[in-house]
């Protein structure tokens, strides 16, 4: 059995190497993200820092924790998906060899134990390589976080000794889980059916694939339908998720969908084209396994920016519509002059952005006593400090909320969704307590950006406001000299037209979202690219006999390489088309979500990214197919066929 296993390894080394690489990268990404998360959680402000500095440090830590947590989740998700796909495909490619073992006397349990043993060995090997790879990936992720401004310069994550056995366990666990389902199905198939490729062995679509694809399709439709009721933030999250669940639904049913889409793609009418199409239709499992990681990669790369850009544009337009002012003045620090005293200014309303910590009071579960449910956790958010009367004049949509604001009352802001503020709580800035407040009428979206709470000016000490960024909305007297007023205000701070300010505010929010997305997407895209290359290599490694037969029948090596490359490109083209269908689910959720949340449907498609990602996927997959086919055809056809005989 050991000699057979060694012979199988020499013959299908690409399969084993690909499995080790995917496990190593999965272990490295999870290890790096986990160590970063623990280090970010332990970040503390500089000793002796004032209350405002402490509050800003708390806010930065929350953002950094969120980014690293999402990165860790993405890394874990992609690790499970890519590793499971790799092992399932490798077992499928070896189904005939496993059947021969059954025919010569191996029992079902022995085949399963052999595959599990291989998975443990491969998982251990991948984990051993993944530990040093994780150290390198942690350094890369740290530089990305520092460059994006999520952690301070000089931040250095700490190494934990316990991560070594944990990484080994993760590697073995991922590999074992990845091979479990495929090994069970391969062992259940009748060995004669597997050898003759008939019966269950010839059916690429199993009941579990149909059920999984249907469930994921229902989830995708539900996300699109529910997007309009999720608010601005909820709709954006649902739109981003719809593209991913749609892509997963497609990968589950890919053995049916890929050949259908490939059938309508253009290809040459020649022996090369006929061979490529015949191979694609005949090997549906191979085609689906090659297309799956590319579908997920493109859906990931396209759906996230489309949702982010569209909702940013929608929020920017909503802010502009909800603001009644001629000019906007932005300052930091105490005013050198009162903007309202500038000649030609009819009214001036100032707002300050201050990071705060809110401890909600009452039960964490509405309707349940605090003794049973416990008190909600404190949340760090941004507070907008305003004069209620002036704020209502600058933002007419918030007039009702401002009527209830004053004294010890505050208002939940547009970004309060999910914070669990409840009806009351205590507010603090750093170690300075501002006291208890009750939460009244929420401030509508478009009037206060995405702040968590809006509080009256009298609640926050003047020295805190003096060190906080301020935005003043200026209304001019009728007939005032606009240029003169602008010049006078420019001596106090930075002046902009209202529409230009709204665009800059949207761009600032987009910039942070983009930085978050870049960190997360870089991790996801790297792993998905590895999955694409690995799938192509595995798919081609098991076709040496097919290539030899084609060459023995009269085709040249160049024609065989052209046919293999064309087949891979057709599969990649199908994957691109299916990924665009999945991305269309994101677009549908964006349109309905922005229409309901802001009153106007907005869709921003970065066409350059769409073309570059789609073209890059085609080129990447085609090049990988060509290289893998060239390696598989190095041996002479007569030698290979004689060995098989």
N, C-alpha and C positions, 0 to 999 in steps of 0.2 A: 504493500500500500504506500509506503514511503517512497519507493522508486517510482510508482505511478504519479504520486503527488509532485515529485521533483521533475519528472518528465513534463507534467502539465504546466509547471511553473516556467520551464524553459520555453514551452510552446506559446504560452499566453502571458509572457512577462509584462506586456503592456497593461493587462487587466490588473495584475497584482501591484505594479508600480503606481498605476492610477489610483487604486484604492488606498495605498499607503499615503500618497500625496494628499488626497482629499481628507483623510483622517488627520494627518499632520497639520494641515492648514486649519481644519476645524478646531482641533485642540489648541493651536496657537492663538487663534482669534478669541476663543472663549477665555483662555487663560489671561491674555493681555487685557481684555475688556473687564474681566473680574477684578484683577489687581488694580487697574485704573479706578474702577468704581469704589473699591475700598479706600484707596488713597484720597480720592476726591471727597468722600464722606468725612475723612479725617482732617480736611483742611480747616485751619483756624485763622481768624484775622490777626494782624500784627498786635503784639502785646501793647497795651496802653492806648489802643485806637479809640477815637471818640465814638459816640453812639451811631452817628450817621455812617461812618466808615464800617462799623460792625454790621450795620443793616445792609449796606451794599455788598459786603463780603458774603453775608448769608444769601442774598439774592443771586450772586454769581455762583455760589456753591450749588444752589438749587438747579440753576440752568445747566451747570456742568454735570451734575448727577443725572439729570434728565437725558442729556445727550449721550452719556456713557451707558446709561441703562438701555436706551433705545438701540445703541450700537451692540450691546451685549445680546439683547433680544434678537436683533437681526442676525448676528453671528450664529447664535444657537439655532435659529430657524433655518438658515441656509445650510448649516452643518448637517442637520438632520435630513433636510431635503436632498442635498447633493450626495451625501454619503449613502443614504437609502437607495437613491436612484442608481448610483454607481454599483453598489453590491447587487442590487436586483438585476441590473443589466448584465453584470459579469456572470451571475448564476444562470441567467437565461441563455447566454452565449455558450455555456458549458453543459446545457441540458442533455445533449446527445452523449457526451462523455459520461455524465452521471448515470444515464440510462444503461450504458454498456456495463458499468460497475454493477448495476442491479441485475443485469442479465447473467453475469458470471458469478452471482451468488451474494453480493452485498445486500444487506437488509436496509429497510427504510431508515431505521434508527442509526445505522452505521453511516449512511450518507449524510444524515443531518448532523451527526457528531463530527464528521469530517469537515463539513462546511463551517460549523460553529468553531471548531478548532482553528481552521484557517482564519476565521474572523478575529479570534483572540490574538493569534500571532500577528496578523496584519494591523490590528488595533494597537497592540503593544508597540510594534515597530513605528507606526504612525505617531503614537504618543511620545516615544523617545525622540523622534525628530521634531515633534511639535513643541516640546518644551523650549529648546533654544530658539526655534522659530518664533515662539510667543514672546520671548525677550526682545527680539528684533522688531516684531510687530508692535509691542508696547512702546518702544522708542518712537516708532513712526506715528502711532496714534497720539502720543504725548505731544510731538511737534505740531501735529494738526490741531490739537486742542489749544495749544499756546498761540499758534498763528491765528486761529479763529477768535481768540480773546476769551475763551471759556475758562481758562485757568491762568493764573499769573505767570509771568516770565520767571524762570528758575524753578518751576514746579517739577518735582521728580517723584514718580510713584515708587513706593517701597516694595521690596521683594519679600514674599512670605514663603517660608520653607515648606509649609504644608501643601503648597500648590503643586509640588512635584507628584506626591501620591494621588492628589486629586486629579491632575492632568492624565496620569496613567489610567485611572479609573474611568475618566471621561472618554479617552481614546478607545479602551476596550468596550465600554458601554455603547458608544456610538457604532462601532463596527459590528458588535453582536446584534444590536437592534436593527441595523441596516440589513443584515443577512437573514434575520429570523423568518420574516414573511416569505421571502423568495425561496429559502431552503425548504420551508414547509410545503409550498406549492410544487416545487420541483420534485420533491420526494413523493408527492401524491400522484403524479402523472404516471400512467402506465408506461413501463420502459419500452415496450414495442412501439407504442404511439410516439414516444420521444425520438426513437431511432428513425422511424418512418415519417416523423413530423406530420402525424395525423391526429384526429381526435382532439383531446384537451390541449395537447402540445401545440396544435396549430391555431388555437384560439388566443389571440393576443389580448382580447378584452375579456377580463374575468368579471364575475358578479361584483366583487369588491370595487373594481375600477368604475363600473357603471354607477354603483351606489355612491361612491366618493365623488365622482364627477357631478352627479345630480345634486348632491347636498351642497357642494361648493357653488354650483350654478344658482341654486336657490338663495344661498347666502349673498352672492353678488347682486342678484336682483333686489333682495331685501335692502341692501346697503344703498342702492340707487333710489329705491322708493322712499326710504326713511331719511335720506339726506336733507330734504326740505324742512323737516321738523327738528333738526339737530342744532339749529343756530349756526352762526358763522364758524365757530371753532369745531363744533360737532360735525357739520357738513363737510368741512375740509378733511377731517380725520376719516369720515366714511368714504369720501371720494378717493383718497389715497389708498384705502384698504380695498375698494371695489376693483381696482386694476390688478391687485395682487391675487385676490381670491378668484377673479376671473381667469387669470393666468394659470392658477393651480387647477381650476376646473378643466381648462383646456388640456393641461398636461395629463390629467387622468384619462381623458378620452382621445388623446393624441393618436393612438393606433388607427382610429377611424378618421380623424380630421386631417392628419398630415397627408395621406394619399389623396384625399378629396381635393385639398387645396393645391397640391403639387400637380394634379391632373390639368388644371387650368393655366399653369405657368408655361411660358414659351420655352421650347427646347429644340435643338436641331433635329431634322428628319434624316437621320443616318443610323448606321449600325451602333455608333457610340451612344446616340440619343436613345435608341430603342433598348439597348442594354441597361442604361442608367434607369429608365422608367420601369423596365421589367424588374430590376433588382429592388427598386423602391417599393413597388406594389407587392412584391413577394415577401420582403422582409419588413413587415409593418412594425414589428416590435423594435427592430433596430432603428428604423426611421424615427419612431416616436421617442425613443431614448436619446437619440441625437438632437432632436428638436426641443425636448423639454427644457433643458437648462437655458437655451437661447431664448425661448418664450418667456421664462421667468426673468432673465437678465433684461431683456428689452422692456417688458412691462414695468419692471422696477425702475429702470432708468427714465422711462417716458412718463409714467403716470404721476410720479411724485412731483416733478417740476411743473407739469401742467396744472395740477391741483394747487400747488403753492403760488404760482404766478397768477392764476385766475382769481383766487380768493384775495390775494394782495391787491390786485387791480380793483376788485369789487369793494374791498374795504376802503381803499383810497378814494374812490368815487363817492362812497357813502359818507366819509368824513367831510369831503368838500361840500356835499349837499347839506350836511347837518350843521355847517358852520356859517354864521352870519357875521362877517367882518370884511373890512376892506384890506387891511394889512395885518401881518402877524410879526410880532417882535419876539425874538428868542434871546435870553440872557442866562448867565450863570453868576451867582453872587448877588450882593445887594445892588439895588438900582442906583445909578449915579444921578438920576433924575426921575421924577414921577412921570410915566408915559401919559397919564391923563392931563398933565399940565402943559403938554406941548401944544402950541397954537395950531388950531385946525382939527384937533382931536375931540370928537363928541363924546366918546365913551371908550374905556379901556378895561378889559377883564383879564386878570392874571391867574394862571394856574401853575402849580408847582408839582413836580413828580418826585415822590419820596418813597424809598423802599421801607416797608413795614412788616411786622410779624403780627398776625392775627390769631388769637386763641378763641375759637368759637366756644360758646357756653351751651349747656344743655346736652341732650342725648345725641350720640352719633347716629342714631336711627330715629327718624321722625315718629312720634307717637309712643316711643318706648322710654321707660324711666332711665335716668342716668346711671342708677345703680346696676341695672341689667345690661345696658348697652355701652356704658362708658362715655368719656368725653372725647370729642373729635381731636385729632392731632392739630397742633399749631401749623399755620401755613405762612410762608413768606411770599409776599406779593407786592405790587406797586400801588401806592395810593396817590390819588390826584387831589391836591389841596386847593380848594376854590372858595371864592366869595359866592354864595348861592344866587344872589340877585344878578350879579354880573355874568355868572356862568349861564343862567337861564337866558339872558339877553344874547350871549354869543352862540348858544346852542339851544334854539327854540324847542327842539324835540325833547329836551330834558326839563322843561318847565315844571311838569308835574312832580318829578323827583325832587327838584330843588325846593318846592313848597314844603316838603317834609324834612328838609335838611337844616340842621342848626343845633346849637347846644351840644348835647351828648348823642346826637343821631348821626348816622352815616348812611351811605347808599351803596349797595352792591354795584360794581361797575360792569361793563360789557365782558370783561375777562373773569367774572366771578364763577362762571359755569364750572362745576366740578370741584370747587374749593370747599364746599360744605360749610358756608358761613353761618347758616341758620338764621335765627332772629336777633341774636345779640352776641357780644364777645368783648374781649379786651384787646387793645391795640398797643403795640410797643415799637419803638425805633431803637434797635440795638438793645442796650440795657436800660433805656429810658422808657418807663411806662407812661402812656398817654391816658390810661384809664379805660373804663367800660363804655361801650357804645351799643346802641340798638340799630339794627339795619332796617331801613324803611323801603320806599319805592325804588326799584332798580333804575339805574341810568340806562337808557336805550343805546343800542349799538349805533355808532356813527357820531356819538357826542363826546366820547372819552377814550377813544382808541381801544386798547385791550387791558386797561387797568383793572385791578381786582376790586378796589373800593374807592369811593369818592367821599372826602371828609371836609367839614367846614374849616376855614382858615383859623378860627379861634382855638381849634383843638391841638394845633401843632406849634411848638415854640418858635419864636422868631429867629433864633440863631440857627435852627435847622433849615428854615426856609432860605436864609441868607446863603447857605452853602449848596442849595439844590437848584437844578435847572428849572427855569421859568419860561412859560410861553404866554404872551400877552396878545389878546385879540383886540384890534383897534378899529373903531368905527369913525369915519371922518365926518366933519361938519359939511353940510351941503355947500358946495361952491369953494371948498378948501383947496389950496394949492397942493396937489398930491405929491409932487416932486419935493416941495419944501418940507412937507410933513415927513416924508420918507427920509430926507437928509437929516432932519432933526432927530428922528428916532434912531437913525444909524449911529448916532453918537452914544446911544445907550446900549445898543446890542445889534444883532443881525436882523434885518428887515426883509420880508418877502411878501409877494402877493399871496392871497389865500389859496388859490389853486396850486401855485408853485410850492407853497408850504405843505399842502396835502400830498403832493407828489413826492416831496422829499421825505415826509413822514412815512409814506408807504415804502419808499426805497430803503429807508433805514430799517423798517421791519423786515423787508425782503432780504436785506443784507444779512441780518441775523439768521433768518430762516434758511437762507442759502448756505451760511456757514454750518448750520446744523445738518442740513441735507448733504453737504459735501463730505462731512466726516462720516455720516452713516452710509452714504451711497458708495464712498470709496471702499469701505469694508465689504459691502454687499456685492458691488460690481467685480471686485477682485476675485471673490470666491466663485461667483457665477461664471466668470471667464474661465477659471480653472475647470469648472464643471463642464463647460462646452468643449474645451480641448480634450478633457479626459474622455467624454462620451464619444467623440470622434475617433480617438485613438483605440478605445475598446471595440467600437463598431468595426473598425477596419482590421484590427489584429486577428479576428476570427475568420477572415475571408481569404486567406492565402490560397486555399484549395480552389475557391471559386475563381480567383484571378488566374490560377494555373490552368484550370479547365478552359477559360476564355482564350488564353494564349495558345494552348494546345490545339484549339479549334481554328486557329488562323489569325487571330488578332495580334497586333504588335503590342509591345509593352507600353508604348506611348498611347495607343488606343485604349488600353485597359486603364491607364492612369487618367486619361481624359474622361472615360465613363465613370470611374469612381469619384473624380472631382465633381463632375456634373451632377451625379446623384447627391453628393453632399450639398452642393449649391441649391439644388431643388428642395432638399429638406430644409436648408436654412431659409430659402425664400418662403416656404410654407410657414416656418416658425415666425418670420417677420410679419407675414400677413395675420397669423393668429394672435401675435402679440399686439398688433394694432387693434384687433377686435377687443382684446382684453382692455387696452388703453381707452377704447371708446366707452367702456363702462365707467371709467373715471370721468370722461368728458360729459357723459349723461348726468352723473351725480353732481358735477360742477355746475352745469347749466341749471338744474332744478334747485340746487342748494343756494347758489348766488341769487337766483330770482326770488326765492322765498325770504332769504335773510336780508337782502339789500334793496329789493324792489326792482332790480334789473339783472337779467341774465348776462353773465360775463364768461367768456372762454378765451384764454390766452394759450395758444399753442406755439411753442418754440420750434418752428419748422426746421431751422438749421440743426438743432439737436436731433429731431426726428430723422432727418436725412442722414446725418453723420452716424447716429447709432445704428440705424437700419443697414446702411452701407458697410459700416465697420463690422457688424455681425456677419454679413454675407462674406466679406473678405476674410475675416478671421476663421470662420468655419470652413470656407473653401480651401484656404491655405493649409489648415490643419488636416483636412481630408487628403489633399495632394501629398503632403509629407508622409502621412501614415500609410497611404497606398504605395508610395515609393519604397518605404521600408519593407512593406509586406510582399513586394514583387521582386526583391533583390535576388531571391533564390530561383534557380531555373525551374520551369514548370515540369520538365521530365523528372527531375530529382524529387520534387515534392509529391507528384502523383505516384511515382514508384514507391516512395516511402509510405504513402497512404494505402497503396495496394497491399 
